[in-house]
Amino acid sequence: MKKSLFLLAILFVSAVSFAQKDKELILNEDTNLIEATYFHENGEISQQGTFNLAGKLHGEWLSFNDEGKKISVGSYDNGQKVGNWVFWSNDVLKEVNYDNNAIAGVVRTKNSTGIVSKDP
């Protein structure tokens, strides 16, 4: 019964979301994950990723600026940031490694010169 109510709520939110076009939520029955896409006001995708059925961020998430350019990619495991995250800003690439939802290390690369620095 709980699962049926939850699925009904997801379908309702999805239907309302399509009308507003600020987000789309789709339940993937094969993975039991909710696929989410959020939009900027201009219609460009802002974020894409998945939630588990408990509503926690789970799996790969991508973020885009309002021109559609990718600005970050990383993964969550049951709401916790895990592994290597990559952030792009102007000509700088920043890689952040997460361990137990805490920053374990940061590497910055300046694309135009190839200079790499590792933060302690």
N, CA, C and O of each residue as an XYZ file, in Angstrom:
480
protein
N       0.817     -1.192      0.000
C       0.000      0.000      0.000
C       0.865      1.262      0.000
O       0.610      2.209     -0.744
N       1.920      1.250      0.875
C       2.813      2.406      0.933
C       3.456      2.658     -0.424
O       3.558      3.794     -0.887
N       3.890      1.553     -1.052
C       4.563      1.676     -2.349
C       3.603      2.240     -3.399
O       3.998      3.052     -4.235
N       2.350      1.806     -3.352
C       1.360      2.308     -4.310
C       1.119      3.798     -4.126
O       1.025      4.543     -5.101
N       1.018      4.232     -2.870
C       0.827      5.659     -2.600
C       2.042      6.462     -3.046
O       1.910      7.551     -3.605
N       3.232      5.907     -2.789
C       4.457      6.599     -3.196
C       4.507      6.738     -4.718
O       4.832      7.808     -5.233
N       4.188      5.664     -5.437
C       4.198      5.714     -6.898
C       3.148      6.689     -7.424
O       3.389      7.405     -8.396
N       1.996      6.713     -6.785
C       0.953      7.654     -7.177
C       1.428      9.091     -6.964
O       1.187      9.963     -7.799
N       2.099      9.329     -5.847
C       2.634     10.670     -5.572
C       3.680     11.057     -6.609
O       3.704     12.198     -7.070
N       4.543     10.117     -6.979
C       5.568     10.382     -7.999
C       4.908     10.728     -9.327
O       5.314     11.680     -9.994
N       3.901      9.966     -9.710
C       3.210     10.238    -10.972
C       2.542     11.608    -10.947
O       2.569     12.330    -11.944
N       1.943     11.970     -9.819
C       1.309     13.281     -9.691
C       2.344     14.392     -9.813
O       2.141     15.363    -10.542
N       3.454     14.243     -9.095
C       4.518     15.252     -9.159
C       5.054     15.347    -10.581
O       5.321     16.442    -11.075
N       5.210     14.208    -11.237
C       5.700     14.211    -12.620
C       4.741     14.947    -13.541
O       5.170     15.735    -14.384
N       3.452     14.697    -13.388
C       2.467     15.353    -14.250
C       2.477     16.853    -14.029
O       2.433     17.623    -14.989
N       2.534     17.275    -12.781
C       2.582     18.702    -12.475
C       3.886     19.296    -12.988
O       3.909     20.414    -13.503
N       4.970     18.540    -12.845
C       6.281     19.030    -13.277
C       6.327     19.266    -14.778
O       6.914     20.246    -15.236
N       5.713     18.376    -15.544
C       5.725     18.558    -16.989
C       5.029     19.854    -17.374
O       5.453     20.541    -18.304
N       3.969     20.185    -16.664
C       3.245     21.410    -16.978
C       4.086     22.640    -16.657
O       4.056     23.620    -17.400
N       4.837     22.597    -15.553
C       5.657     23.732    -15.154
C       6.961     23.794    -15.940
O       7.507     24.878    -16.146
N       7.449     22.683    -16.365
C       8.683     22.538    -17.130
C       9.907     23.051    -16.371
O      10.884     23.469    -16.992
N       9.864     23.023    -15.027
C      11.066     23.348    -14.275
C      11.776     22.084    -13.818
O      12.942     22.125    -13.425
N      11.060     20.944    -13.873
C      11.676     19.658    -13.567
C      10.841     18.528    -14.153
O       9.645     18.675    -14.407
N      11.503     17.402    -14.360
C      10.838     16.181    -14.809
C      11.306     15.057    -13.898
O      12.504     14.923    -13.648
N      10.381     14.252    -13.401
C      10.700     13.108    -12.560
C      10.072     11.872    -13.175
O       8.877     11.856    -13.469
N      10.881     10.833    -13.371
C      10.394      9.599    -13.986
C      10.902      8.422    -13.163
O      12.100      8.331    -12.895
N      10.015      7.524    -12.760
C      10.412      6.324    -12.036
C      10.895      5.284    -13.037
O      10.150      4.886    -13.932
N      12.140      4.844    -12.887
C      12.692      3.774    -13.705
C      12.468      2.476    -12.936
O      13.164      2.204    -11.958
N      11.507      1.683    -13.370
C      11.150      0.464    -12.653
C      12.246     -0.589    -12.723
O      12.310     -1.457    -11.852
N      13.112     -0.540    -13.734
C      14.210     -1.505    -13.840
C      15.266     -1.269    -12.766
O      15.824     -2.223    -12.225
N      15.544     -0.004    -12.453
C      16.588      0.324    -11.478
C      16.024      0.727    -10.119
O      16.776      0.864     -9.154
N      14.706      0.919    -10.033
C      14.057      1.447     -8.828
C      14.639      2.792     -8.416
O      14.754      3.088     -7.227
N      15.003      3.598     -9.396
C      15.502      4.945     -9.155
C      14.586      5.952     -9.842
O      13.977      5.658    -10.871
N      14.500      7.131     -9.262
C      13.723      8.213     -9.852
C      14.683      9.084    -10.645
O      15.584      9.699    -10.075
N      14.493      9.136    -11.950
C      15.342      9.946    -12.822
C      14.815     11.375    -12.811
O      13.648     11.624    -13.111
N      15.695     12.309    -12.461
C      15.287     13.706    -12.320
C      16.044     14.590    -13.295
O      17.249     14.433    -13.492
N      15.323     15.518    -13.899
C      15.923     16.546    -14.745
C      15.333     17.879    -14.315
O      14.114     18.051    -14.287
N      16.208     18.821    -13.979
C      15.794     20.171    -13.589
C      16.213     21.134    -14.687
O      17.221     20.918    -15.360
N      15.438     22.197    -14.865
C      15.672     23.136    -15.956
C      15.900     24.557    -15.440
O      15.328     24.969    -14.431
N      16.750     25.295    -16.158
C      16.883     26.734    -15.931
C      15.622     27.413    -16.473
O      14.849     26.794    -17.204
N      15.418     28.667    -16.121
C      14.244     29.406    -16.597
C      14.196     29.500    -18.116
O      13.113     29.603    -18.692
N      15.371     29.466    -18.782
C      15.405     29.575    -20.240
C      15.158     28.234    -20.937
O      15.195     28.162    -22.166
N      14.906     27.169    -20.160
C      14.615     25.865    -20.741
C      15.811     24.945    -20.843
O      15.640     23.751    -21.088
N      17.026     25.464    -20.661
C      18.225     24.620    -20.682
C      18.236     23.733    -19.437
O      17.734     24.119    -18.381
N      18.815     22.543    -19.577
C      18.918     21.633    -18.439
C      19.868     22.218    -17.404
O      20.959     22.681    -17.737
N      19.444     22.193    -16.151
C      20.249     22.672    -15.031
C      20.972     21.509    -14.349
O      22.177     21.579    -14.105
N      20.228     20.436    -14.041
C      20.800     19.261    -13.384
C      20.096     18.009    -13.863
O      18.918     18.028    -14.220
N      20.857     16.908    -13.862
C      20.290     15.597    -14.171
C      20.899     14.585    -13.222
O      22.095     14.625    -12.937
N      20.070     13.680    -12.736
C      20.567     12.628    -11.863
C      19.428     11.758    -11.394
O      18.326     11.801    -11.939
N      19.709     10.958    -10.364
C      18.706     10.027     -9.863
C      18.612     10.093     -8.338
O      19.567     10.432     -7.639
N      17.419      9.753     -7.861
C      17.143      9.593     -6.436
C      16.784      8.135     -6.200
O      16.254      7.475     -7.094
N      17.069      7.618     -4.995
C      16.549      6.304     -4.658
C      15.112      6.474     -4.158
O      14.624      7.599     -4.045
N      14.448      5.381     -3.863
C      13.039      5.461     -3.459
C      12.855      6.106     -2.087
O      11.741      6.483     -1.721
N      13.948      6.235     -1.327
C      13.891      6.937     -0.039
C      14.016      8.443     -0.234
O      13.947      9.205      0.730
N      14.201      8.876     -1.497
C      14.302     10.298     -1.799
C      15.698     10.873     -1.655
O      15.871     12.092     -1.670
N      16.714      9.996     -1.512
C      18.092     10.469     -1.369
C      18.794     10.439     -2.724
O      18.550      9.555     -3.546
N      19.674     11.426     -2.942
C      20.460     11.460     -4.171
C      21.256     10.165     -4.275
O      21.862      9.722     -3.300
N      21.254      9.560     -5.464
C      21.928      8.276     -5.631
C      22.350      8.122     -7.088
O      21.524      8.245     -7.992
N      23.620      7.856     -7.315
C      24.127      7.694     -8.670
C      24.763      8.974     -9.184
O      25.028      9.904     -8.422
N      25.004      9.008    -10.491
C      25.695     10.143    -11.112
C      24.774     11.356    -11.243
O      23.604     11.229    -11.605
N      25.324     12.535    -10.940
C      24.620     13.807    -11.110
C      25.455     14.731    -11.971
O      26.671     14.821    -11.807
N      24.797     15.414    -12.886
C      25.443     16.377    -13.773
C      24.804     17.737    -13.565
O      23.593     17.835    -13.367
N      25.615     18.789    -13.609
C      25.105     20.162    -13.527
C      25.560     20.935    -14.750
O      26.664     20.729    -15.253
N      24.693     21.834    -15.228
C      24.970     22.619    -16.426
C      24.683     24.088    -16.146
O      23.815     24.410    -15.334
N      25.413     24.983    -16.818
C      25.091     26.406    -16.681
C      23.888     26.732    -17.564
O      23.368     25.852    -18.251
N      23.445     27.978    -17.552
C      22.230     28.331    -18.297
C      22.433     28.378    -19.806
O      21.487     28.624    -20.555
N      23.673     28.140    -20.259
C      23.942     28.025    -21.694
C      24.058     26.561    -22.123
O      24.327     26.278    -23.290
N      23.855     25.626    -21.180
C      23.909     24.205    -21.486
C      25.291     23.590    -21.377
O      25.478     22.429    -21.739
N      26.263     24.347    -20.886
C      27.632     23.847    -20.752
C      27.782     23.122    -19.413
O      27.369     23.631    -18.371
N      28.383     21.914    -19.455
C      28.557     21.119    -18.244
C      29.503     21.827    -17.283
O      30.587     22.259    -17.675
N      29.088     21.947    -16.013
C      29.938     22.607    -15.022
C      30.351     21.675    -13.879
O      31.277     21.995    -13.134
N      29.677     20.525    -13.729
C      30.119     19.558    -12.722
C      29.518     18.191    -12.989
O      28.456     18.055    -13.595
N      30.244     17.174    -12.510
C      29.757     15.800    -12.562
C      30.307     15.073    -11.338
O      31.476     15.227    -10.984
N      29.451     14.284    -10.700
C      29.864     13.530     -9.524
C      28.811     12.504     -9.168
O      27.754     12.426     -9.795
N      29.120     11.710     -8.141
C      28.216     10.628     -7.759
C      27.845     10.689     -6.286
O      28.608     11.149     -5.437
N      26.642     10.205     -6.026
C      26.138     10.061     -4.666
C      25.858      8.590     -4.400
O      25.519      7.835     -5.311
N      26.003      8.195     -3.146
C      25.605      6.870     -2.701
C      24.696      7.062     -1.493
O      25.162      7.362     -0.394
N      23.409      6.888     -1.705
C      22.419      7.034     -0.641
C      22.535      8.384      0.070
O      22.498      8.458      1.299
N      22.678      9.459     -0.732
C      22.728     10.810     -0.195
C      24.114     11.310      0.172
O      24.259     12.470      0.556
N      25.139     10.470      0.066
C      26.510     10.836      0.422
C      27.343     11.041     -0.843
O      27.286     10.223     -1.762
N      28.122     12.134     -0.896
C      29.036     12.339     -2.021
C      30.140     11.295     -1.940
O      30.721     11.071     -0.878
N      30.424     10.656     -3.081
C      31.455      9.620     -3.118
C      32.322      9.771     -4.360
O      31.882     10.297     -5.383
N      33.553      9.303     -4.253
C      34.440      9.222     -5.405
C      34.900     10.561     -5.933
O      34.939     11.562     -5.218
N      35.245     10.549     -7.205
C      35.824     11.707     -7.868
C      34.733     12.597     -8.459
O      33.890     12.127     -9.222
N      34.751     13.876     -8.107
C      33.862     14.884     -8.666
C      34.702     15.819     -9.511
O      35.849     16.106     -9.168
N      34.142     16.296    -10.613
C      34.860     17.210    -11.505
C      34.031     18.481    -11.659
O      32.823     18.432    -11.890
N      34.715     19.629    -11.526
C      34.075     20.940    -11.662
C      34.822     21.743    -12.717
O      36.053     21.777    -12.711
N      34.091     22.391    -13.625
C      34.686     23.249    -14.641
C      34.267     24.680    -14.367
O      33.090     24.951    -14.129
N      35.231     25.605    -14.400
C      34.939     27.021    -14.219
C      35.939     27.811    -15.044
O      37.137     27.803    -14.763
N      35.437     28.491    -16.061
C      36.296     29.235    -16.992
C      37.373     28.308    -17.541
O      37.046     27.317    -18.195
N      38.646     28.601    -17.293
C      39.706     27.751    -17.834
C      40.311     26.842    -16.769
O      41.415     26.328    -16.953
N      39.604     26.638    -15.658
C      40.123     25.815    -14.569
C      39.253     24.568    -14.392
O      38.026     24.649    -14.338
N      39.919     23.418    -14.304
C      39.271     22.148    -14.017
C      39.660     21.780    -12.592
O      40.844     21.767    -12.255
N      38.678     21.482    -11.760
C      38.957     21.092    -10.377
C      38.401     19.693    -10.160
O      37.231     19.428    -10.439
N      39.254     18.796     -9.658
C      38.832     17.447     -9.306
C      38.845     17.336     -7.789
O      39.850     17.630     -7.143
N      37.728     16.912     -7.233
C      37.605     16.770     -5.788
C      37.269     15.314     -5.497
O      36.313     14.766     -6.044
N      38.066     14.693     -4.630
C      37.820     13.307     -4.254
C      37.121     13.275     -2.898
O      37.590     13.874     -1.930
N      35.995     12.568     -2.843
C      35.225     12.462     -1.609
C      35.360     11.067     -1.015
O      35.351     10.065     -1.731
N      35.487     11.023      0.320
C      35.516      9.774      1.067
C      34.602      9.960      2.272
O      34.826     10.856      3.085
N      33.581      9.130      2.394
C      32.596      9.256      3.475
C      31.982     10.650      3.529
O      31.812     11.210      4.612
N      31.651     11.211      2.382
C      30.990     12.510      2.248
C      31.877     13.681      2.677
O      31.387     14.793      2.873
N      33.182     13.430      2.821
C      34.127     14.491      3.185
C      35.185     14.606      2.090
O      35.527     13.618      1.440
N      35.698     15.816      1.893
C      36.727     16.032      0.881
C      38.018     15.353      1.321
O      38.542     15.639      2.398
N      38.530     14.447      0.478
C      39.777     13.736      0.764
C      40.946     14.359      0.019
O      42.095     14.175      0.419
N      40.679     15.095     -1.058
C      41.743     15.733     -1.821
C      41.186     16.561     -2.959
O      40.080     16.323     -3.443
N      41.992     17.559     -3.384
C      41.588     18.452     -4.469
C      42.758     18.619     -5.422
O      43.889     18.843     -4.992
N      42.484     18.509     -6.727
C      43.487     18.761     -7.761
C      42.908     19.795     -8.709
O      41.774     19.659     -9.168
N      43.695     20.841     -9.005
C      43.261     21.880     -9.948
C      44.160     21.841    -11.169
O      45.377     21.694    -11.053
N      43.553     21.974    -12.342
C      44.293     22.030    -13.593
C      43.891     23.288    -14.330
O      42.704     23.521    -14.558
N      44.857     24.098    -14.702
C      44.577     25.288    -15.509
C      44.697     24.836    -16.957
O      45.800     24.565    -17.431
N      43.580     24.751    -17.659
C      43.536     24.166    -18.996
C      44.434     24.852    -20.010
O      45.098     24.172    -20.792
N      44.475     26.161    -20.019
C      45.214     26.858    -21.069
C      46.717     26.646    -20.963
O      47.417     26.709    -21.974
N      47.232     26.395    -19.753
C      48.674     26.220    -19.586
C      49.050     24.809    -19.180
O      50.221     24.436    -19.246
N      48.082     24.029    -18.766
C      48.373     22.673    -18.325
C      48.957     22.611    -16.924
O      49.430     21.556    -16.502
N      48.934     23.728    -16.190
C      49.486     23.759    -14.842
C      48.564     22.978    -13.910
O      47.348     23.166    -13.915
N      49.168     22.095    -13.110
C      48.409     21.292    -12.167
C      48.890     21.614    -10.762
O      50.094     21.672    -10.512
N      47.953     21.823     -9.843
C      48.316     22.011     -8.446
C      47.433     21.121     -7.595
O      46.254     20.929     -7.891
N      48.016     20.579     -6.534
C      47.258     19.714     -5.638
C      47.133     20.415     -4.301
O      48.132     20.761     -3.671
N      45.888     20.622     -3.871
C      45.657     21.246     -2.575
C      45.887     20.209     -1.483
O      45.572     19.034     -1.669
N      46.430     20.632     -0.353
C      46.677     19.678      0.750
C      45.394     19.169      1.358
O      45.428     18.365      2.290
